[in-house]
Amino acid sequence: MNRRSFLYSTAVAPAFAAKVDDLPSYRTVTQHKPSAQPGMPGRYPGRVVTTHSEKSIDAATEKVDAAVVSEMCSRGMTSLTGLKDARDAWASFFTPADMVGIKVNCSGAPDIMSTPAVVAEIVRNLNAVGVKPSQVWIYERFLGQLQSVQYEKWVPEGVHIEAVEKTRRSIREYDPATYVEVDFFGEDDTRSNMVRLVTERFTKIINVPNMKDHGASGVTGCLKNIAYGNFSNVARSHRNAKTNTLSFIGTLAAVEPLRSKTVLQVMDGLRGVWHGGPFSPNPKFRFYPKMIRFGTDPVALDRLLIPVIEEKRKAENAVSVFDRSSSIIDPRSRRDNPNKNAYIREPGHIEFATRFGLGVYDLGKIKDTRIEL
């Protein structure tokens, strides 16, 4: 990417427009070519289906109603595809020959994560269209986070549950030939390598993020889960109050073959985190949107995530994720104080991702079909 200025669109946050100069210089290395129709933004650019049910999760006990989740997924997929039968809807994306990776988000586990009932329903539908359990991988970067969820109790025997880093900072399961190179702060290791399963094993990927705020990127949804969750050495993008999430997230998400293989976005919004994300050590910052969103366009889904987080923060008298004031920067208290933050947040990463053609940001061009169960 060339060094040049970027101006947040006034449509994003008119009160918090900020000019960003001297963007990092990125070098992307990959031998993989894009497919004729890359998975992002995919078959349905600018289209989102939101299913909501008050019965989906009990906010007091956090008990999930699996039958309601099943119906939410069925209605969401049929509405997205325009097909009457849920099996046909899933079969329009996946064939019995596919090797499918399900990119979960376990960074806040065991308090918040891609809900096991949602992941299990995805696996059930994959099996129903002929994708065998042995052809499905539920995967995440870090072993401890993944193990804490115990997905194996929810899915058929044979489904792979795979942590990329069995020990932290191990590079064994990353592809040395597929990476993004960038020097942010003069760090020794300037490469972020793609997960080897993505380059060597999967034919399709389903992205299953949560609805959370994030101290660096502002919010964390589809784009950040698929980008930071599929590369090594990404935390180096933050130092002191500065974060490079504005440009790094879209840059990573656009790398082949990740971009072409990620064909479906299922945003798990049964639970959410309105402050302190991506973790959730304090339950007072957890809330319950009780929704699941479906689409192929990660930008459109993340664009609709912004008001979910912003409206909750406003209701709790917390500062906006677009607030760039130096007065709110305090790494020591930021997790317990919703009016403090460790970094200058960059929710503009969602609009920035449109530079790579990853999706639709303009609300006027996003169709959100809402289904109440």
TORPA-781261 format. One record per residue (C-alpha): x, y, z. Coordinates in nm, 4 decimals, padded with zeros to 6 digits, always signed. Example, Ala and Ser with C-alpha at 12.3 -4.5 7.8 and 13.67 -1.06 7.14 Angstrom:
2
{rec {+01.2300,-00.4500,+00.7800}}
{rec {+01.3670,-00.1060,+00.7140}}
// end
This chain:
373
{rec {+00.0000,+00.0000,+00.0000}}
{rec {+00.1328,+00.3444,-00.0890}}
{rec {+00.1826,+00.6051,+00.1789}}
{rec {-00.0951,+00.8587,+00.1530}}
{rec {-00.3525,+01.0351,+00.3615}}
{rec {-00.6898,+00.8916,+00.4536}}
{rec {-00.9855,+01.0918,+00.5767}}
{rec {-01.2617,+00.9293,+00.7743}}
{rec {-01.5867,+00.9757,+00.5896}}
{rec {-01.8192,+01.2211,+00.7587}}
{rec {-02.0814,+00.9498,+00.7230}}
{rec {-01.8876,+00.7454,+00.9799}}
{rec {-01.8631,+00.9912,+01.2666}}
{rec {-01.9058,+01.3583,+01.1841}}
{rec {-01.8018,+01.4626,+01.5341}}
{rec {-01.4833,+01.2589,+01.5330}}
{rec {-01.3333,+01.3021,+01.1855}}
{rec {-00.9567,+01.2582,+01.1969}}
{rec {-00.6948,+01.2801,+00.9259}}
{rec {-00.4510,+00.9931,+00.9182}}
{rec {-00.1158,+01.0525,+00.7521}}
{rec {+00.1807,+00.8375,+00.6641}}
{rec {+00.0151,+00.4955,+00.6583}}
{rec {+00.2451,+00.1967,+00.7059}}
{rec {+00.3993,+00.0441,+00.3949}}
{rec {+00.2737,-00.3114,+00.3475}}
{rec {+00.4217,-00.5908,+00.1369}}
{rec {+00.1935,-00.8880,+00.0740}}
{rec {+00.3466,-01.2159,-00.0413}}
{rec {+00.1258,-01.5003,-00.1646}}
{rec {+00.1304,-01.7560,-00.4441}}
{rec {-00.2472,-01.7972,-00.4354}}
{rec {-00.4686,-01.6412,-00.7002}}
{rec {-00.8164,-01.5052,-00.6297}}
{rec {-01.1142,-01.7148,-00.7296}}
{rec {-01.3497,-01.5923,-01.0010}}
{rec {-01.5844,-01.4721,-00.7262}}
{rec {-01.3937,-01.4242,-00.3984}}
{rec {-01.5808,-01.5149,-00.0814}}
{rec {-01.5525,-01.1565,+00.0443}}
{rec {-01.7707,-00.9685,-00.0358}}
{rec {-01.9130,-01.2813,-00.1933}}
{rec {-02.2456,-01.3528,-00.3551}}
{rec {-02.4465,-01.1022,-00.1531}}
{rec {-02.2556,-00.7741,-00.1226}}
{rec {-02.4375,-00.5199,+00.0900}}
{rec {-02.6938,-00.7732,+00.2086}}
{rec {-02.7467,-00.8733,+00.5725}}
{rec {-03.0135,-01.0848,+00.7390}}
{rec {-03.0725,-01.0229,+01.1098}}
{rec {-03.2621,-01.2847,+01.3095}}
{rec {-03.3709,-01.1900,+01.6611}}
{rec {-03.5457,-01.3828,+01.9353}}
{rec {-03.5985,-01.2868,+02.2982}}
{rec {-03.6124,-01.6608,+02.3702}}
{rec {-03.2679,-01.7344,+02.2265}}
{rec {-03.0754,-01.6787,+02.5502}}
{rec {-03.1691,-01.6127,+02.9123}}
{rec {-02.9712,-01.3065,+03.0232}}
{rec {-02.9830,-01.4103,+03.3899}}
{rec {-02.8585,-01.7671,+03.3482}}
{rec {-02.6963,-01.7352,+03.0011}}
{rec {-02.8735,-02.0571,+02.9068}}
{rec {-02.9129,-02.0819,+02.5285}}
{rec {-03.2197,-02.2363,+02.3676}}
{rec {-03.0707,-02.4598,+02.0979}}
{rec {-03.4052,-02.5129,+01.9233}}
{rec {-03.4522,-02.1373,+01.8860}}
{rec {-03.0957,-02.1006,+01.7594}}
{rec {-03.1680,-02.3705,+01.5017}}
{rec {-03.4745,-02.1822,+01.3789}}
{rec {-03.2779,-01.8538,+01.3681}}
{rec {-03.0136,-02.0172,+01.1501}}
{rec {-03.2718,-02.1769,+00.9224}}
{rec {-03.4640,-01.8530,+00.8708}}
{rec {-03.1442,-01.6526,+00.8308}}
{rec {-02.9974,-01.8757,+00.5610}}
{rec {-03.3182,-01.9142,+00.3627}}
{rec {-03.3759,-01.5393,+00.3680}}
{rec {-03.0172,-01.4689,+00.2627}}
{rec {-03.0263,-01.7083,-00.0310}}
{rec {-03.3915,-01.6714,-00.1279}}
{rec {-03.4344,-02.0497,-00.1124}}
{rec {-03.7304,-02.2056,+00.0690}}
{rec {-03.5517,-02.5029,+00.2210}}
{rec {-03.2667,-02.4592,+00.4718}}
{rec {-03.0813,-02.7597,+00.3336}}
{rec {-03.0846,-02.6064,-00.0130}}
{rec {-02.9604,-02.2783,+00.1309}}
{rec {-02.6566,-02.4450,+00.2890}}
{rec {-02.6032,-02.6610,-00.0198}}
{rec {-02.5777,-02.3450,-00.2296}}
{rec {-02.2539,-02.2695,-00.0405}}
{rec {-02.1078,-02.6121,+00.0397}}
{rec {-02.0667,-02.9472,-00.1356}}
{rec {-01.9757,-03.2921,+00.0036}}
{rec {-01.6232,-03.2449,-00.1326}}
{rec {-01.5494,-02.9323,+00.0721}}
{rec {-01.3043,-02.9102,+00.3595}}
{rec {-01.4622,-02.6452,+00.5818}}
{rec {-01.2947,-02.4318,+00.8446}}
{rec {-01.5162,-02.2640,+01.1054}}
{rec {-01.3240,-01.9646,+01.2402}}
{rec {-01.4594,-01.9174,+01.5896}}
{rec {-01.3735,-01.6352,+01.8280}}
{rec {-01.2605,-01.7495,+02.1712}}
{rec {-01.0584,-01.4460,+02.2820}}
{rec {-01.3100,-01.3780,+02.5613}}
{rec {-01.3706,-01.7423,+02.6523}}
{rec {-01.5068,-01.8911,+02.8642}}
{rec {-01.7135,-01.5783,+02.9350}}
{rec {-01.7899,-01.4867,+02.5737}}
{rec {-01.7081,-01.6778,+02.2577}}
{rec {-01.8711,-01.8139,+01.9451}}
{rec {-02.1607,-01.9850,+02.1212}}
{rec {-02.1345,-02.3672,+02.1137}}
{rec {-02.5027,-02.4006,+02.0187}}
{rec {-02.4491,-02.1721,+01.7174}}
{rec {-02.1344,-02.3569,+01.6082}}
{rec {-02.3050,-02.6933,+01.6571}}
{rec {-02.5954,-02.5823,+01.4389}}
{rec {-02.3529,-02.4795,+01.1645}}
{rec {-02.1844,-02.8202,+01.1846}}
{rec {-02.5223,-02.9958,+01.1754}}
{rec {-02.6174,-02.8159,+00.8573}}
{rec {-02.2829,-02.8897,+00.6955}}
{rec {-02.3283,-03.2591,+00.7760}}
{rec {-02.6822,-03.2455,+00.6341}}
{rec {-02.5517,-03.1400,+00.2934}}
{rec {-02.2911,-03.4177,+00.2865}}
{rec {-01.9865,-03.2570,+00.4462}}
{rec {-01.8583,-03.5315,+00.6765}}
{rec {-01.7529,-03.4528,+01.0354}}
{rec {-01.3936,-03.5388,+00.9406}}
{rec {-01.4072,-03.2604,+00.6793}}
{rec {-01.4916,-02.9894,+00.9344}}
{rec {-01.2430,-02.7936,+01.1456}}
{rec {-01.3413,-02.5640,+01.4320}}
{rec {-01.0298,-02.3544,+01.4748}}
{rec {-00.8801,-02.0660,+01.6688}}
{rec {-00.5277,-01.9389,+01.7242}}
{rec {-00.4723,-02.0086,+02.0939}}
{rec {-00.5054,-02.3488,+02.2610}}
{rec {-00.6131,-02.2415,+02.6100}}
{rec {-00.8931,-02.0202,+02.4833}}
{rec {-01.0244,-02.2920,+02.2513}}
{rec {-01.0067,-02.5675,+02.5119}}
{rec {-01.2029,-02.3620,+02.7648}}
{rec {-01.5139,-02.3744,+02.5439}}
{rec {-01.5240,-02.7540,+02.5000}}
{rec {-01.6811,-02.7562,+02.1562}}
{rec {-01.6205,-03.1303,+02.1405}}
{rec {-01.9219,-03.1805,+02.3705}}
{rec {-02.1481,-03.0153,+02.1135}}
{rec {-02.0425,-03.1638,+01.7789}}
{rec {-02.0217,-03.5131,+01.6294}}
{rec {-01.7152,-03.7277,+01.6801}}
{rec {-01.4649,-03.6731,+01.4032}}
{rec {-01.4951,-03.2938,+01.3827}}
{rec {-01.1475,-03.1441,+01.4204}}
{rec {-01.1042,-02.8869,+01.6976}}
{rec {-00.7740,-02.7257,+01.6173}}
{rec {-00.5622,-02.4617,+01.7865}}
{rec {-00.3015,-02.3079,+01.5591}}
{rec {-00.0606,-02.2180,+01.8402}}
{rec {-00.0289,-02.5169,+02.0711}}
{rec {+00.2222,-02.3026,+02.2574}}
{rec {+00.2126,-01.9240,+02.2367}}
{rec {+00.4228,-01.7688,+01.9596}}
{rec {+00.4865,-02.1036,+01.7925}}
{rec {+00.5097,-02.0485,+01.4163}}
{rec {+00.4954,-02.4144,+01.3165}}
{rec {+00.1344,-02.4025,+01.1923}}
{rec {+00.1746,-02.0820,+00.9907}}
{rec {+00.2649,-02.0797,+00.6208}}
{rec {+00.6141,-01.9326,+00.5665}}
{rec {+00.5300,-01.8566,+00.2016}}
{rec {+00.2160,-01.6488,+00.2680}}
{rec {+00.2549,-01.3338,+00.4744}}
{rec {+00.2219,-00.9601,+00.5139}}
{rec {+00.5390,-00.7720,+00.5933}}
{rec {+00.5252,-00.4332,+00.7631}}
{rec {+00.7393,-00.2441,+01.0135}}
{rec {+00.5143,-00.0606,+01.2606}}
{rec {+00.7441,+00.0430,+01.5446}}
{rec {+01.0870,-00.0925,+01.4523}}
{rec {+01.0004,-00.4391,+01.5885}}
{rec {+01.2411,-00.7280,+01.5195}}
{rec {+00.9851,-00.9554,+01.3532}}
{rec {+00.8029,-00.7665,+01.0791}}
{rec {+00.6108,-01.0578,+00.9248}}
{rec {+00.2630,-01.1902,+00.9926}}
{rec {+00.2126,-01.5321,+00.8354}}
{rec {-00.1185,-01.6901,+00.7387}}
{rec {-00.2531,-01.9997,+00.9132}}
{rec {-00.1326,-02.3092,+00.7281}}
{rec {-00.4748,-02.4761,+00.7417}}
{rec {-00.6130,-02.1904,+00.5335}}
{rec {-00.3494,-02.2168,+00.2622}}
{rec {-00.3142,-02.5961,+00.2568}}
{rec {-00.6326,-02.7637,+00.3794}}
{rec {-00.9577,-02.5665,+00.3704}}
{rec {-01.1626,-02.5153,+00.0570}}
{rec {-01.4213,-02.2960,+00.2351}}
{rec {-01.4298,-02.0935,+00.5584}}
{rec {-01.7228,-01.9810,+00.7736}}
{rec {-01.6477,-01.6795,+00.9921}}
{rec {-01.8281,-01.6784,+01.3312}}
{rec {-01.7413,-01.3594,+01.5246}}
{rec {-01.9155,-01.2020,+01.8242}}
{rec {-02.0503,-00.8500,+01.8823}}
{rec {-01.7866,-00.6733,+02.0916}}
{rec {-01.6161,-00.3431,+02.1427}}
{rec {-01.2368,-00.3399,+02.1148}}
{rec {-00.9823,-00.1120,+02.2747}}
{rec {-00.7755,-00.0786,+01.9565}}
{rec {-01.0095,-00.1317,+01.6602}}
{rec {-01.3163,+00.0265,+01.8198}}
{rec {-01.5359,-00.2730,+01.7512}}
{rec {-01.4448,-00.6297,+01.6657}}
{rec {-01.6676,-00.8289,+01.4335}}
{rec {-01.6242,-01.0082,+01.1023}}
{rec {-01.3207,-00.8248,+00.9672}}
{rec {-01.1040,-00.8421,+01.2753}}
{rec {-01.1916,-01.2049,+01.3521}}
{rec {-01.1017,-01.3217,+01.0036}}
{rec {-00.7916,-01.0996,+00.9771}}
{rec {-00.6189,-01.1103,+01.3152}}
{rec {-00.7502,-01.4627,+01.3722}}
{rec {-00.5714,-01.6066,+01.0695}}
{rec {-00.2248,-01.4523,+01.0982}}
{rec {+00.0648,-01.4705,+01.3381}}
{rec {+00.2332,-01.1820,+01.5141}}
{rec {-00.0534,-00.9338,+01.4917}}
{rec {-00.0537,-00.7815,+01.8413}}
{rec {+00.2577,-00.5851,+01.7417}}
{rec {+00.0271,-00.3404,+01.5621}}
{rec {-00.0380,-00.1639,+01.8977}}
{rec {+00.2135,+00.0313,+02.1037}}
{rec {+00.1530,+00.2944,+02.3675}}
{rec {-00.1593,+00.4856,+02.2552}}
{rec {-00.1007,+00.4121,+01.8858}}
{rec {-00.2703,+00.1309,+01.6959}}
{rec {-00.2417,+00.0452,+01.3263}}
{rec {-00.5675,-00.1490,+01.3161}}
{rec {-00.7095,+00.1142,+01.0786}}
{rec {-00.5155,-00.0246,+00.7829}}
{rec {-00.3820,-00.3603,+00.9081}}
{rec {-00.7180,-00.5371,+00.9437}}
{rec {-00.8320,-00.4812,+00.5852}}
{rec {-00.4848,-00.5535,+00.4506}}
{rec {-00.4798,-00.8957,+00.6178}}
{rec {-00.8394,-00.9854,+00.5291}}
{rec {-00.7691,-00.9186,+00.1602}}
{rec {-00.4795,-01.1650,+00.1334}}
{rec {-00.5393,-01.4724,-00.0805}}
{rec {-00.6469,-01.7429,-00.0313}}
{rec {-00.8189,-01.6187,+00.2869}}
{rec {-01.0302,-01.3693,+00.0970}}
{rec {-01.1560,-01.6162,-00.1624}}
{rec {-01.2183,-01.9043,+00.0787}}
{rec {-01.4203,-01.7108,+00.3397}}
{rec {-01.7642,-01.7569,+00.1855}}
{rec {-02.0048,-01.7084,+00.4779}}
{rec {-02.0291,-01.4732,+00.7758}}
{rec {-02.2429,-01.5783,+01.0752}}
{rec {-02.2214,-01.3062,+01.3411}}
{rec {-02.3138,-01.4504,+01.6802}}
{rec {-02.4863,-01.1707,+01.8690}}
{rec {-02.6574,-01.3736,+02.1383}}
{rec {-02.4140,-01.2167,+02.3844}}
{rec {-02.2101,-00.9016,+02.3393}}
{rec {-01.9451,-00.6929,+02.5156}}
{rec {-01.9878,-00.3165,+02.5225}}
{rec {-01.6627,-00.2374,+02.7051}}
{rec {-01.3380,-00.4188,+02.7775}}
{rec {-01.3468,-00.6283,+02.4605}}
{rec {-01.2256,-00.8520,+02.3155}}
{rec {-01.2215,-01.0074,+02.6631}}
{rec {-01.5068,-01.0200,+02.9124}}
{rec {-01.3706,-01.0578,+03.2663}}
{rec {-01.6343,-00.8250,+03.4122}}
{rec {-01.9944,-00.9395,+03.3567}}
{rec {-02.1265,-00.5844,+03.4032}}
{rec {-01.9925,-00.5020,+03.0573}}
{rec {-02.1758,-00.7931,+02.8961}}
{rec {-02.5117,-00.7471,+02.7236}}
{rec {-02.7519,-00.9575,+02.5210}}
{rec {-02.8516,-00.8409,+02.1715}}
{rec {-03.0126,-01.1862,+02.1216}}
{rec {-02.9519,-01.1862,+01.7481}}
{rec {-02.7608,-01.3757,+01.4805}}
{rec {-02.6690,-01.2043,+01.1538}}
{rec {-02.5954,-01.3714,+00.8210}}
{rec {-02.4221,-01.2506,+00.5080}}
{rec {-02.1206,-01.2827,+00.2832}}
{rec {-02.0097,-00.9189,+00.3105}}
{rec {-01.7964,-00.8599,+00.6237}}
{rec {-01.7940,-00.4820,+00.5784}}
{rec {-02.1734,-00.4582,+00.5708}}
{rec {-02.2118,-00.6752,+00.8818}}
{rec {-01.9483,-00.4765,+01.0706}}
{rec {-02.1038,-00.1468,+00.9592}}
{rec {-02.4277,-00.2588,+01.1253}}
{rec {-02.2334,-00.3652,+01.4346}}
{rec {-02.1198,-00.0081,+01.5067}}
{rec {-02.4625,+00.1232,+01.6202}}
{rec {-02.5219,-00.1896,+01.8314}}
{rec {-02.2118,-00.1091,+02.0370}}
{rec {-02.2502,+00.2692,+02.0224}}
{rec {-02.6125,+00.2708,+02.1364}}
{rec {-02.5320,+00.0447,+02.4310}}
{rec {-02.2330,+00.2593,+02.5286}}
{rec {-02.4469,+00.5720,+02.5046}}
{rec {-02.7109,+00.4144,+02.7264}}
{rec {-02.4382,+00.3385,+02.9811}}
{rec {-02.2960,+00.6950,+02.9598}}
{rec {-01.9696,+00.5668,+02.8133}}
{rec {-01.7535,+00.7556,+02.5639}}
{rec {-01.8011,+00.6823,+02.1941}}
{rec {-01.5733,+00.4357,+02.0192}}
{rec {-01.4971,+00.7272,+01.7855}}
{rec {-01.3654,+00.9481,+02.0677}}
{rec {-01.0004,+01.0233,+01.9878}}
{rec {-00.9357,+01.2545,+02.2841}}
{rec {-00.5960,+01.2130,+02.4474}}
{rec {-00.7628,+01.2814,+02.7833}}
{rec {-00.9328,+00.9403,+02.7832}}
{rec {-00.6118,+00.7407,+02.7259}}
{rec {-00.5146,+00.5509,+03.0403}}
{rec {-00.3948,+00.1899,+03.0023}}
{rec {-00.4128,+00.1308,+03.3778}}
{rec {-00.7875,+00.1787,+03.4212}}
{rec {-00.9275,+00.1224,+03.0748}}
{rec {-01.0761,-00.2239,+03.1384}}
{rec {-01.2765,-00.1153,+03.4418}}
{rec {-01.3625,+00.2374,+03.3312}}
{rec {-01.5753,+00.2734,+03.0144}}
{rec {-01.4620,+00.6341,+02.9848}}
{rec {-01.0949,+00.5392,+02.9556}}
{rec {-00.9072,+00.3535,+02.6848}}
{rec {-00.5589,+00.2153,+02.6211}}
{rec {-00.5382,+00.3260,+02.2572}}
{rec {-00.6832,+00.5756,+02.0171}}
{rec {-00.9501,+00.3508,+01.8717}}
{rec {-00.9796,+00.2955,+01.4976}}
{rec {-01.3382,+00.1941,+01.4088}}
{rec {-01.2640,+00.3476,+01.0682}}
{rec {-01.0991,+00.0145,+00.9812}}
{rec {-01.4393,-00.0989,+00.8555}}
{rec {-01.4678,+00.1763,+00.5964}}
{rec {-01.0976,+00.1415,+00.5168}}
{rec {-01.1599,-00.2215,+00.4152}}
{rec {-01.3653,-00.0969,+00.1193}}
{rec {-01.0322,+00.0072,-00.0389}}
{rec {-00.9739,-00.3613,-00.1019}}
{rec {-01.3245,-00.4223,-00.2350}}
{rec {-01.4124,-00.6297,+00.0718}}
{rec {-01.7664,-00.4998,+00.0993}}
{rec {-02.0227,-00.2219,+00.1181}}
{rec {-01.9999,+00.0475,+00.3880}}
{rec {-02.2636,+00.3012,+00.2788}}
{rec {-02.5753,+00.2439,+00.4897}}
{rec {-02.7864,+00.3622,+00.1998}}
{rec {-02.6609,+00.0642,-00.0017}}
{rec {-02.6935,-00.1991,+00.2713}}
{rec {-03.0127,-00.4032,+00.2847}}
{rec {-03.0788,-00.5395,+00.6334}}
{rec {-03.3646,-00.7890,+00.6402}}
{rec {-03.4899,-00.8312,+00.9961}}
{rec {-03.6683,-01.1440,+01.1136}}
{rec {-03.8323,-01.1645,+01.4548}}
{rec {-03.8911,-01.5108,+01.6008}}
// end
